[in-house]
Amino acid sequence: MIHANRILAAAAAAALAWAAPLTAQDAPNAADTVTGRSFDAPVNTRPVGEKFWWADDWYDRGLLPVPENHAVIERRVSYENPDDGTEVPAILYRPETEGKFPAVLFQHGRRGLDEFVQRLARRMAARGFVVLAPDVYEARFVERFPLEHDPASEGDVDAGIDFLLALPDVSSNKACLYSHTRGGFYTLRVAVAFERQTRDVACYVSFYPHWQDPNAPEPLQVYRYHPDLDRLEIPTMVFIGEYEQYQRRRSIETAVQFMKQAGRDVKLIVYPGVGRGFDFRPPNVRTFADDLATRDSTTRAAAFMKKHLQ
C-alpha cells in the first residue's frame, strides 16, 4: 500500500509539473517567440518588456503599422570576382520610385535563383531597398540542388558587396545580408571569413539557414554549427518554421543559444504550423499559416534591416 501511494503521489506531481506554464528560464529552445508544451495552447510568460513583437498601439488602440510598398523594377547585371576573374550574373531589384534606397544583398540557396526564389528578393525591394541577387550557380555552371559546395563561390558573393555599394542609387554605406537555406552559409562566410562585418555589412537576416559547411561530414551537419557563428557580431535575425528539419533546427537553436550567452543581438522567430520553405511554396500547396508567416517575416525582416541601415 505504501508503495502504491508513492506511485500515486509521483504521478500527481508529474501531472502538476506538466500543467504548469513554462517560464522564460524553462524555455526548451532559443526562440524569441514560442514558450509552451506539446498539446497545450502556446503561452509566453516573459515580461511584456521582453516581448519584442509587442505593440500597445495595436493591442489597446487597434492601430496597425502601414507597410512601405513600392512597385519594383529589375534588370540583369553582372560583376567580376577579382579572385579569379569569374563573371557573376545577378538580378538587381529596386523601387520604381525615384531616389536612393538602402542596400541589401540577397543570396539564394541550394535551389538556385529560380522564379520561386526571385520573389523573395522582389518582395524586399518592394519594401524600399536596392536588392542585388547574385546567381552563383550560373556563374560556376553548377546544376540546381547540388550536394557539394564550391568554396570559390563564396568569393562570388563577397564581390557582390563591392558592386552593390558602388551603385549610384544606394543610400547606405553598408549593406544587410539577406538569405535562405544554403545562402545562409554563403552570407555567413561573407560576414565573418571575408571580414565584411567590420566595415561593409550592418546586419544578417536568414530564413531557415544552413549553418554548417555543406561539405562537412554528417555528424557535424547534425550536431555542430559552423565556427564562424561564434564570431558573427552584427545584429542577426533568423526565421524558421515549427516543422523545420531536425538536423537544421538543432544547429540553428544551439548557435542562437550560444550567441545570446555571448551577449550578441540575435533573434530567432519560430512560426507555428509551418515547415521548411513556407515563404516560397507554390500556391497549389500553400496553407493559410504559410501566408501569415511569410507576410509577417517579410515585414519584420524589412523593419530590422531599415533600422540597422539608417
N, C-alpha and C positions, 0 to 999 in steps of 0.2 A: 504494500500500500504506500509506504514512504517513497519507494522508487517511482511509483506511478504519479504521486503528487509532484515529485521533482520534474518529471517529464511534462506534466501539465503546466507547471509554473514556467518552465523554459519555453514551452510553446506560446504561452501568453505573452511573455517578454518579447519573443521574436515577432509576434503579431503587432505589438505596440511599436516596436522599432520599425517595422515595415510601414506602419501607418503614419509615423512622424514625418513631417516635411523636412527636406534637406536644408541645411544652412549653407552659406557660401563656402565654409570650410569643408563641408562634406561633399562638395561638387565632384562628380565622378570623372570629369574631364576639364580641359582648359577653356571650354566655350564660355563666351560672354553672354549667351542668350538662353541656355537651357539648364534648368535645375529641376529634377523630378525623378520619379521612379517609374519603372515599367508598369503599365496598366492603370496608372493614376493620371488625372488631369495634370498637365505641366504646371509647375509653380516655380517662382523665383523669389527667394526670401532675402536677396541682397537689399541693403538700404537703398531707398529711391535715388539718393545721390550717386550711387554707383551704377545705376541703370542708364547707360549712355544713350539708349534709344528713347528715354522718357521725354515727354513734352507736356507740360501743364497746359499750354495753349490749346493742344488738341484735346486732352482728357477733360479739362474743365470748361473750355470755351468753344470747343468744336472747330478750331481753326487748323487748316491743313496747309503746309508749305506748298507753294506752287513751283513745280519743277521747271528748270530752264529748258526751252525747246527751240531747236533750230532745224531748218531744212539743211541737208548735208550735200555737199558736192565732193566728188572723189576723182582722183586721177592716178594713173600708173606712173611710177617714178623708179629710179634705180640709183644706187650709190656704190662706191667701191670699198671693200675691206682692204685696208692698206697692208695687212699682214701678208697676204698672198695675191692680191690683185683681183680677187673674186668680185664679180659684178652681182650685186644683190638686188633683185627686183622687189618692189614693195607697192602697197597702195597707200596713198595719202588722202585722209579724210579731213574735212574742215567745214565749219558752218558756212552756209551761203551768205550769211550776214557779213558786211564789210567790217574790217578791223582786225586786230590781233587777238590771239587766244593762247592760253597756256598749253604746254607741250605734254603729250602722252605717247609713250611707245607701247604698242600692243604686240605681244608675241604669241603666235599660235602654238598649239601643242602637237601631239603625235598625229592628230587627224590631218594636219596641214591647214592651209589658208583657203578652205573651200567656201562655197556660198553660205553654208550654215555659220561658219566661224566668222566670216566677214561681217555678219550682222553685229557681232559683239563690238568690233571697232566702230562701226557706223553708229551704234547706239550711244557710245561715249562721245563721239563727235557732235551728236545732236544735243548733248548737254553743255556744249560750249568749249570744246577743246580742238586743237590740231592734233590728229592722231596718225602716227606712222605705223603701218603694219608690214614688217618685213616678211618675205616668203623665203625662208632659209632652205626649204626643200627644193624649190625650183632653182635656187642659186647653186645647189650642190648636186642636182639631178637625183634627188632622193625620192623614192616612191612613198606614197601615203602609208601611214601606220607602220613606220619602221620599228624593228625590235632594237637595233643597235643605235647608239648615239654617236654622232661625229663631233668631237670636241672643237674642230675648226669652225663649226657653225656658231659657236659661242662668240667668236670674234666678229662674225657677220652681224649678230645682234648688237654687239657693242659699238660697231662702226655706225649703226643707225642713230645712236645718240648724238654724235657729232653732226650728222646730216640734218637731223630734226632740229637741233638747237640753232643751226645756222639759217633756218628758213626765215624769210623776212616777215611772215605773218604770225610768228611765235612771239608771245608777250613775256614769257618767263625765261629766266636764265638757267633754270633747271627743268628736268622732265620727271614725270612719275612713270613708273614701270607698272604695266597692267597686263595680265596674262591668264591663261588657264592650262590645266593638265601639265604636259611636259614643258610648256612655255614658262611655267613657274620655275623650272630648273635653269633654263636659259637666263631669265631675268635675275635670278639669284646670283648666278655667276657674274653677270654684268655688274651688279651692285657691289659684290664683295671681291671676287677674284680680280676683276678689272678695276677695282677701286673707284668706281663711279660714285658711290655713296658719299665719298669725301669731298666731291666737287660738283658733280653734274646731275645727281639724282636726288629728288626730295622725298619720295615715298615709294612703297611697294604694295601693290594690290594684286591678289591672285584668287582665282576660283579653283577649288579642289586641286591644288598644285602637286606635282610630283617632286617631292623634296628629297630626292636621292639621285645619285648618278645612275642613269638608266643602264650603264654598263657594269654596275656593281653586282656582286653575287647575290643570290636570292636571300640569304639570311640578313644582309644589310638592307635589302629592299623592305623586309618585313619589320625588322627590329631596330633599325637605326635611321636617323635622319642625317643629311649631309652636313659635315662640319662647318661649311660656310654659314649655316644658320646661327652658330654661336657667335659669329662676327657681324651679323646683319644688324645694323644700328639705326637705320632710318625707320620712321613710322610705318607700320605694317598692318594691313587688313586682309583677312582671309575668309572666304565663304565656302562652306561645304553643305551637303545635304545630310539629313539624318541617316539615310541608307547608303552613304558613301562606302566604297570597298574597304574592307577591314584593314588590309595592309597599307593603304594610302591614309586612312583616317588615323591609324595608330601613330604613324610618324609625324603627321601634322599636329596632333594633340600633344604628343610628347615634346616636340620642338617648341610649341607655343608655351607650354608649362615652364620650360627652362628659360625661354626668353622673358617671360613675366618675372620669374625669380631673379633674373639679372637686371630687372628694372626697365626693360625695353617697352616702348609704346607699341603694343601689339594687341589686336582684337581678332578673335575667332568667332564667327557667326555661323550657327548651325540651324538650317531651316528644316522644320518638321515636315514629314510627309513627302519628301522628295529625295531623289538619289542623284547619281552622277549625271552630268550633262543637263541639269534642269534648265539652264539658260539657253540651250540651242536645240533641244529635242524638237523634231518636226511636229507640225500641227496635228497630224493624224494620231499621235500618241501622247500629246501633251495633256497634263491634268491642270485643274484649277490651281492646285498647290504650286505646280511648276511656274505658272504665270505670276502668282503672288510673289514667289521667291525671286523670280527674275526681275520684276519691276522694283522690288524693294532693294535688292542688291545693287542694281544699276544706279539707283538714286543715291544710295549710301556711298557707293564707291566714288561717284562723281563729287559728292559733297566733301568726302575725305581728301580727294586729290585737289579740289579747288582750295581747300583750307591750307594745304601744305605747299601750294604753288603760288600763293599770294605774295 
